[in-house]
Amino acid sequence: MFSLKTFAASGLVALLAAPLAAFDMNAMTDAEREVFRAEIRAYLMDNPEVLLEAIDVLEERQAAEQAAGDIELVQVNAESIFNDGYSYVGGNPDGDITVVEFLDYRCGYCKRAHPEVTELIASDGNIRYIIKEFPILGEQSVLASRFAIAVKEVEGPEAYLETHDTLMTLRGEISEASLSDLSEQLGYDTPSVFDAMNSDVVQDQIAQNRQLAQRLQINGTPSFIFETEMLRGYAPLEAMRDVVEELRAEG
């Protein structure tokens, strides 16, 4: 038997989990609208789990829409993401899965993710790993990225990875003095590295990464791209492994 209470419950789900146009309260009279609102309130008091179910449906739909949008963003910007010609490429350059990380050396979650990303790359053995320098947390972040990129330009990719690992585990303030000390400790040509830090090449790489992040709607670190799937924020090792396995299963 149809009842107004049943109608109210179905109307609530429609309001939360479907386009608003699918449920038109304007078609009701004022009296019907008041009864409808009272029935919704009474129903929710008796059945609060209905609201949670509707929210779950809405969140699933939004997640699906976000994932579809991310795939399109990655496809449109694929060349800049995977083959920009300047970003560090490590892991297995011929790997069947490419993982791209946007990071900031002052980001606590990036530091937390660093050993897990390192373990993922090392233990898998078939992942191509790309680092996008994306300093967004102030001048110290910018200084650290300029130094890392300059090391890559002057000393090469192996030295860059060594610098990257060191900066990710570094505690304390980042300054020109501390970076000069670090360069000396690692045995680099410090004057050449510091000259490169102020070069147009280094500045341009950071600018291009920022423009790419803007196009991809990335505004935080760490952010990852696993082939066409984007992970915005920190993800534990097992979660990243699950994504890799799913991508391989999809072929």
C-alpha positions as CSV (number, residue, x, y, z in Angstrom):
1,M,0.0,0.0,0.0
2,F,1.4,3.4,-1.0
3,S,1.8,5.9,1.8
4,L,3.1,9.5,2.1
5,K,5.8,8.2,4.4
6,T,7.1,5.9,1.7
7,F,6.9,8.7,-0.8
8,A,8.8,10.9,1.6
9,A,11.6,8.3,2.0
10,S,11.9,7.8,-1.8
11,G,11.9,11.6,-2.2
12,L,14.7,12.0,0.2
13,V,16.9,9.5,-1.6
14,A,16.0,11.2,-4.9
15,L,17.0,14.6,-3.4
16,L,20.4,13.3,-2.2
17,A,21.4,10.8,-4.9
18,A,19.9,12.1,-8.1
19,P,19.8,15.4,-10.1
20,L,17.5,17.9,-8.4
21,A,15.4,18.1,-11.5
22,A,14.2,14.5,-11.0
23,F,12.3,15.5,-7.9
24,D,10.2,18.7,-8.0
25,M,8.8,20.0,-4.7
26,N,7.4,23.0,-6.5
27,A,4.6,20.8,-7.9
28,M,3.2,20.5,-4.3
29,T,0.9,22.8,-2.5
30,D,2.1,24.5,0.6
31,A,0.1,22.1,2.8
32,E,1.5,19.1,1.0
33,R,5.0,20.5,1.3
34,E,4.6,20.9,5.1
35,V,3.3,17.3,5.5
36,F,6.1,16.1,3.3
37,R,8.8,17.8,5.4
38,A,7.3,16.4,8.6
39,E,7.2,12.9,7.2
40,I,10.8,13.1,6.1
41,R,11.9,14.2,9.5
42,A,9.9,11.5,11.2
43,Y,11.2,8.9,8.8
44,L,14.8,9.9,9.4
45,M,14.4,9.8,13.1
46,D,13.1,6.3,12.8
47,N,15.5,5.2,10.0
48,P,18.8,7.2,10.1
49,E,20.6,4.6,8.1
50,V,18.7,5.7,5.0
51,L,20.6,9.0,5.1
52,L,23.9,7.2,5.2
53,E,22.9,4.9,2.3
54,A,21.9,7.9,0.2
55,I,25.2,9.6,1.0
56,D,27.1,6.5,0.1
57,V,25.4,6.4,-3.3
58,L,26.2,10.1,-3.9
59,E,29.8,9.6,-2.9
60,E,30.2,6.6,-5.2
61,R,28.7,8.6,-8.1
62,Q,31.0,11.6,-7.5
63,A,34.0,9.3,-7.2
64,A,33.1,7.7,-10.6
65,E,32.7,11.1,-12.2
66,Q,36.0,12.3,-10.7
67,A,37.8,9.2,-12.0
68,A,36.4,9.6,-15.5
69,G,37.4,13.3,-15.5
70,D,40.9,12.4,-14.3
71,I,41.4,9.9,-17.2
72,E,40.5,12.6,-19.7
73,L,42.8,15.1,-18.1
74,V,45.7,12.6,-18.2
75,Q,45.0,11.7,-21.8
76,V,44.9,15.3,-22.9
77,N,48.2,16.1,-21.1
78,A,49.9,12.7,-21.7
79,E,53.0,14.0,-23.5
80,S,53.8,16.6,-20.8
81,I,53.2,14.0,-18.0
82,F,55.1,11.1,-19.4
83,N,57.6,12.4,-21.9
84,D,58.5,16.0,-21.1
85,G,62.2,15.5,-21.8
86,Y,63.5,17.0,-18.6
87,S,61.9,15.2,-15.5
88,Y,63.9,12.5,-13.8
89,V,63.0,9.0,-15.0
90,G,64.0,6.1,-12.7
91,G,62.9,2.7,-11.7
92,N,62.7,0.5,-14.8
93,P,62.7,2.9,-17.8
94,D,61.0,0.1,-19.8
95,G,58.5,-0.9,-17.1
96,D,55.0,-1.8,-18.0
97,I,53.5,0.7,-15.5
98,T,54.5,4.3,-15.2
99,V,54.1,6.1,-11.9
100,V,54.4,9.9,-11.8
101,E,54.8,11.8,-8.5
102,F,54.3,15.5,-7.9
103,L,56.2,16.4,-4.7
104,D,57.5,19.1,-2.4
105,Y,60.6,18.5,-0.2
106,R,59.0,20.4,2.7
107,C,55.8,18.3,2.5
108,G,55.4,16.0,5.5
109,Y,53.2,13.6,3.6
110,C,55.8,13.5,0.8
111,K,58.4,12.6,3.4
112,R,56.1,9.9,4.8
113,A,55.4,8.5,1.3
114,H,59.1,8.5,0.2
115,P,60.2,5.2,1.8
116,E,57.0,3.5,0.6
117,V,57.4,4.8,-3.0
118,T,61.0,3.7,-2.9
119,E,60.0,0.2,-1.7
120,L,57.2,0.0,-4.4
121,I,59.7,0.8,-7.2
122,A,62.5,-1.5,-5.8
123,S,60.3,-4.5,-4.9
124,D,58.2,-4.4,-8.1
125,G,61.1,-4.1,-10.6
126,N,58.8,-3.2,-13.5
127,I,57.7,0.3,-12.8
128,R,58.9,3.4,-14.6
129,Y,59.0,6.2,-12.1
130,I,58.9,10.0,-12.9
131,I,59.4,12.8,-10.5
132,K,57.8,16.2,-11.0
133,E,59.3,18.9,-8.9
134,F,56.3,20.9,-7.6
135,P,57.3,23.3,-4.8
136,I,54.2,24.9,-3.3
137,L,55.1,25.3,0.4
138,G,57.1,28.5,0.4
139,E,60.5,29.7,-0.5
140,Q,62.4,26.9,1.1
141,S,60.5,24.4,-1.1
142,V,61.4,26.4,-4.2
143,L,65.1,26.6,-3.1
144,A,65.2,22.8,-2.5
145,S,63.7,22.1,-6.0
146,R,66.0,24.5,-7.7
147,F,68.9,22.8,-6.0
148,A,67.7,19.3,-7.0
149,I,67.1,20.2,-10.6
150,A,70.4,22.0,-10.8
151,V,72.2,18.9,-9.5
152,K,70.5,16.9,-12.3
153,E,71.6,19.4,-14.9
154,V,75.2,19.6,-13.7
155,E,75.9,16.1,-12.1
156,G,73.4,13.9,-13.9
157,P,70.4,11.7,-13.0
158,E,72.2,9.4,-10.5
159,A,73.3,12.4,-8.5
160,Y,69.8,13.8,-8.7
161,L,68.3,10.7,-7.2
162,E,70.9,10.8,-4.4
163,T,70.0,14.5,-3.8
164,H,66.3,13.7,-3.9
165,D,66.6,10.9,-1.3
166,T,68.7,13.2,0.9
167,L,66.3,16.1,0.7
168,M,63.4,13.8,1.5
169,T,65.0,12.7,4.7
170,L,66.4,16.1,5.6
171,R,65.2,17.7,8.8
172,G,65.6,21.4,9.6
173,E,65.7,24.6,7.6
174,I,66.7,24.7,4.0
175,S,68.9,27.6,3.0
176,E,71.6,28.4,0.5
177,A,74.2,27.7,3.2
178,S,72.7,24.3,4.2
179,L,72.5,23.3,0.5
180,S,76.1,24.4,-0.1
181,D,77.2,22.2,2.8
182,L,75.1,19.3,1.4
183,S,76.6,19.8,-2.1
184,E,80.1,19.6,-0.6
185,Q,79.3,16.5,1.4
186,L,78.0,14.7,-1.6
187,G,81.1,15.7,-3.7
188,Y,79.4,17.9,-6.3
189,D,80.8,20.9,-8.2
190,T,79.1,23.4,-5.8
191,P,79.8,26.6,-7.8
192,S,78.4,25.1,-11.0
193,V,75.3,23.7,-9.2
194,F,74.6,27.1,-7.7
195,D,75.1,28.9,-11.0
196,A,72.6,26.4,-12.5
197,M,70.1,27.1,-9.7
198,N,69.6,30.6,-11.2
199,S,69.5,29.5,-14.8
200,D,66.4,29.8,-17.1
201,V,66.5,26.1,-17.6
202,V,65.9,25.3,-13.9
203,Q,63.3,28.1,-13.5
204,D,61.5,26.9,-16.7
205,Q,61.2,23.3,-15.5
206,I,59.5,24.4,-12.3
207,A,57.2,26.8,-14.2
208,Q,56.2,24.0,-16.6
209,N,55.4,21.6,-13.8
210,R,53.2,24.2,-12.1
211,Q,51.4,24.8,-15.4
212,L,50.9,21.1,-15.8
213,A,49.6,20.7,-12.3
214,Q,47.1,23.5,-12.9
215,R,45.8,21.8,-16.0
216,L,45.5,18.5,-14.1
217,Q,43.8,20.3,-11.2
218,I,46.5,19.2,-8.8
219,N,46.9,21.6,-5.9
220,G,48.5,19.4,-3.2
221,T,51.4,17.1,-2.6
222,P,52.1,14.3,-2.9
223,S,49.9,13.6,-6.0
224,F,50.4,10.5,-8.1
225,I,49.5,9.4,-11.6
226,F,49.4,5.6,-12.2
227,E,49.1,5.4,-15.9
228,T,45.6,7.1,-16.3
229,E,44.6,6.9,-12.7
230,M,45.3,9.8,-10.3
231,L,45.8,9.5,-6.6
232,R,45.5,12.9,-4.9
233,G,47.3,12.7,-1.6
234,Y,49.2,10.2,0.4
235,A,48.6,6.5,-0.2
236,P,50.2,3.7,1.8
237,L,52.3,1.1,0.1
238,E,49.7,-1.6,-0.1
239,A,47.2,0.7,-1.6
240,M,49.7,1.7,-4.3
241,R,50.4,-2.0,-4.9
242,D,46.7,-2.7,-5.3
243,V,46.5,0.0,-8.0
244,V,49.4,-1.4,-9.9
245,E,47.9,-4.9,-9.8
246,E,44.5,-3.6,-11.0
247,L,46.2,-1.8,-13.9
248,R,48.1,-4.9,-14.9
249,A,44.9,-7.0,-14.7
250,E,43.1,-4.6,-17.0
251,G,45.9,-5.1,-19.5
